[in-house]
Amino acid sequence: MTIRYGFLSTHPPTHCGLATFNSALAAQLDETGIPGGVVRVAAHGTDPAPAPGVVHTWTATTPAGWRATADVLNTFDIAVIQHEYGIYPGRDGGEVLSVLHRLTVPSIVVLHTVLTRPTPSQRSLLEEIVAAAGAVVAITKTAYDRLLAGYTVDATKVSVIPHGASDYAGAEQRRYAQPHLLTWGLLGPGKGIEWALRSLALLRDLEPAPVYTVAGRTHPKVVELHGEAYRAGLHQLGASLGVAHQVRYESAYLDDAELRALVRSADVVVLPYDSTEQVTSGVLVEAVAARIPVVATAFPHAVELLTDGPGLLVPHRKPVALAAAIRRIVTRPALAATLLDRNGHGGPALRWPAVAQRYHELAATLLIAGASPVAVAGP
């Protein structure tokens, strides 16, 4: 079935996980039929220049901007809406619900956050979003279980389709003379880089000592509120710990090929996040797809992918445990190989073409059924 998709999300040139996800999904779904279009959600002060494929921009300061947004999405066959609290105008981003109510075409809402302890407003909003959507996608089994256990929703609408990943076949693989640790993504409080720096100080006895790359710009909302205080604090902490010379901060935006090469150069991907709520991590999925061992705190998506899988889990905010896990991997090549042999999550089913095909099948089923609630991808 040929389907024209309309997407609602943050989108490049905005740099955030949601924008990256939407861009990759849109690119793949465009290959299934007639090219669609993106309605880009942009915060005040965001670069107004539209990327290719953007047909309309909804800025936070536009009064009742949801009306024009819905009208544009109604020109497509189906609307794919990325949901995250706070990216849309209104309390908790509530104006996205006005878009859903105005739509005359079927909709698929992709949930990027499902909280265990939402505020009453957040709980009510998410329940209304699920009720208004034609179908809902949870990106992980954890998010699916949370949604059904903690919210009053129609389970027949909810499917699980995993986060897609790049294809690392043939990606450049440069090697470092020292063990190479890597964290990438937007920086800000909660990223946990300070715990990784403290763990690095506990690994100075290794020969050779590891090097640590922290790649990514500071999150624009963090810059808006606090400037570069978090990044400056990391530099100061590294210096006080005596590891500043082992840390390389890469703040330039990397294109896809550059990022794939960087990921493939790592011996360990370190995800020391503070969050105990995070049910979706695109960085984690990319690391697993690239077959790089991961050391991560026990946030929900990491628990789901790394338990008996290609990595090690550690408690939050425990640099001693973090250092011990990194040490195990970099000093025991057989362990790293064993972890990667467990990699049941990184096969072709995780690549973007396969993931997009599942969205296409869900969209086709919705259109055939006349937008009756339906789930075609179980947990």
GIUR-V721934 format. One record per residue. N is the residue number from 1. OMEGA is omega in whole degrees, 0 to 359 (NA if undefined). D_LAST is the distance of its C-alpha to the last C-alpha in Angstrom with 2 decimals. Layout:
# GIUR-V721934
n=[N	N]
omega=[OMEGA	OMEGA]
d_last=[D_LAST	D_LAST]
This chain:
# GIUR-V721934
n=[1	2	3	4	5	6	7	8	9	10	11	12	13	14	15	16	17	18	19	20	21	22	23	24	25	26	27	28	29	30	31	32	33	34	35	36	37	38	39	40	41	42	43	44	45	46	47	48	49	50	51	52	53	54	55	56	57	58	59	60	61	62	63	64	65	66	67	68	69	70	71	72	73	74	75	76	77	78	79	80	81	82	83	84	85	86	87	88	89	90	91	92	93	94	95	96	97	98	99	100	101	102	103	104	105	106	107	108	109	110	111	112	113	114	115	116	117	118	119	120	121	122	123	124	125	126	127	128	129	130	131	132	133	134	135	136	137	138	139	140	141	142	143	144	145	146	147	148	149	150	151	152	153	154	155	156	157	158	159	160	161	162	163	164	165	166	167	168	169	170	171	172	173	174	175	176	177	178	179	180	181	182	183	184	185	186	187	188	189	190	191	192	193	194	195	196	197	198	199	200	201	202	203	204	205	206	207	208	209	210	211	212	213	214	215	216	217	218	219	220	221	222	223	224	225	226	227	228	229	230	231	232	233	234	235	236	237	238	239	240	241	242	243	244	245	246	247	248	249	250	251	252	253	254	255	256	257	258	259	260	261	262	263	264	265	266	267	268	269	270	271	272	273	274	275	276	277	278	279	280	281	282	283	284	285	286	287	288	289	290	291	292	293	294	295	296	297	298	299	300	301	302	303	304	305	306	307	308	309	310	311	312	313	314	315	316	317	318	319	320	321	322	323	324	325	326	327	328	329	330	331	332	333	334	335	336	337	338	339	340	341	342	343	344	345	346	347	348	349	350	351	352	353	354	355	356	357	358	359	360	361	362	363	364	365	366	367	368	369	370	371	372	373	374	375	376	377	378	379]
omega=[177	185	172	183	168	184	175	186	159	189	176	16	172	178	174	183	181	179	179	178	183	180	181	180	180	180	180	181	175	182	180	182	182	180	179	181	183	165	186	175	185	176	177	179	178	177	185	184	182	173	175	179	179	183	180	176	176	180	185	184	181	179	179	180	179	181	180	179	179	181	177	180	180	177	178	180	182	180	176	189	176	181	173	179	170	181	178	176	178	180	183	182	189	182	174	178	176	175	182	181	182	182	173	177	178	183	171	178	181	183	180	176	172	187	175	180	179	170	176	179	180	179	181	181	183	177	179	178	179	180	183	184	173	177	182	178	167	188	178	176	178	179	178	182	178	183	183	182	190	183	177	184	177	184	181	179	195	177	173	174	187	173	179	180	177	174	184	177	179	179	178	180	177	183	176	177	179	173	186	176	185	166	176	183	181	183	175	177	184	179	174	182	180	179	177	178	178	178	179	179	180	182	184	179	179	179	0	178	180	167	187	176	174	187	176	176	173	181	184	179	176	178	181	185	190	183	182	183	181	180	178	178	177	177	180	180	179	179	181	179	181	181	185	182	180	186	177	178	180	185	179	177	182	174	187	182	179	180	178	179	179	181	182	179	185	170	177	169	184	180	187	189	176	188	170	184	194	182	180	174	177	178	179	181	179	179	179	180	180	180	174	177	183	166	187	169	189	171	193	182	177	178	181	185	190	176	186	182	191	179	180	178	178	177	177	171	180	184	178	178	179	180	181	180	178	180	180	184	186	181	182	181	180	178	178	179	179	179	182	176	178	190	177	184	190	183	183	181	180	182	185	179	180	179	179	178	178	174	180	178	177	179	180	179	177	182	179	182	182	178	172	180	183	174	181	181	185	181	NA]
d_last=[24.65	26.42	24.97	26.61	24.21	25.43	23.82	24.46	24.23	26.46	27.53	30.13	32.81	30.93	29.58	26.37	22.78	21.77	24.64	23.79	20.17	21.49	24.34	22.33	19.91	22.98	24.93	22.47	21.94	25.72	26.07	24.36	27.17	29.59	29.41	28.01	28.96	27.95	29.06	29.46	29.35	32.20	33.61	37.38	39.11	36.37	37.76	38.31	38.56	35.73	33.91	33.89	31.62	32.01	33.50	33.82	33.69	32.90	34.81	34.45	38.15	38.14	38.88	36.43	34.90	31.84	34.05	34.82	31.28	29.93	32.87	32.10	28.42	29.68	31.54	28.37	26.18	23.02	22.49	19.79	20.16	19.20	19.20	20.68	23.15	26.68	26.69	27.84	31.12	31.48	30.54	27.18	26.99	27.17	28.88	25.65	25.32	28.72	27.53	24.66	27.21	29.65	27.41	28.39	25.76	22.02	19.92	16.58	16.24	14.46	14.18	15.62	16.48	15.20	18.07	18.38	22.00	22.50	25.93	26.45	26.84	23.59	21.65	23.52	23.11	19.33	19.19	21.72	19.94	16.81	19.36	21.29	18.63	17.89	14.22	12.33	10.16	8.76	9.52	7.99	5.72	9.24	9.86	7.12	8.65	11.99	11.96	11.41	13.76	16.34	16.78	17.86	15.57	14.63	11.03	11.61	12.08	8.91	6.54	5.03	8.02	9.71	13.29	15.77	18.67	22.23	23.69	26.01	27.78	31.46	31.15	34.33	34.28	37.23	37.88	39.55	42.37	40.73	37.18	35.25	32.77	30.81	29.05	28.49	27.42	29.17	31.29	31.85	31.99	28.79	28.32	29.99	32.36	35.11	33.43	33.14	36.84	37.80	35.97	37.80	41.07	40.24	39.89	43.34	44.66	42.57	44.69	43.95	42.35	39.00	38.84	36.14	35.12	33.69	32.84	32.22	34.08	34.18	31.76	33.87	33.33	34.55	37.52	38.32	38.50	39.70	40.80	40.36	41.00	37.81	38.56	42.21	41.28	39.32	42.42	44.59	42.40	42.35	46.12	46.68	44.59	46.51	43.53	44.04	45.36	42.13	39.87	39.54	38.21	37.13	36.97	37.42	34.59	33.46	32.61	29.73	32.01	33.56	30.29	29.00	32.36	32.24	28.82	30.00	33.14	31.42	31.55	29.16	26.93	27.44	25.09	27.01	25.33	26.44	23.37	21.36	19.07	17.92	14.15	14.85	17.61	18.63	21.41	19.26	17.25	20.67	22.20	19.63	20.03	23.78	23.77	25.57	25.22	23.93	25.34	23.46	23.70	20.90	19.14	15.43	14.17	16.87	15.99	12.43	13.99	17.40	17.18	18.58	18.29	20.82	22.42	23.81	22.93	25.87	26.67	27.23	30.81	32.09	33.96	35.33	31.90	30.88	34.10	33.72	30.30	31.71	34.80	32.95	31.31	34.43	36.84	34.90	33.95	32.77	30.17	28.90	28.75	26.89	24.24	23.77	23.66	20.50	18.90	15.90	14.15	17.13	17.52	17.94	14.27	14.57	17.80	18.31	19.37	16.18	14.06	16.65	16.51	12.94	14.36	17.36	15.68	14.02	17.51	19.31	17.46	18.32	21.87	22.36	21.19	23.49	20.84	19.68	16.36	13.67	10.05	9.90	6.77	3.78	0.00]
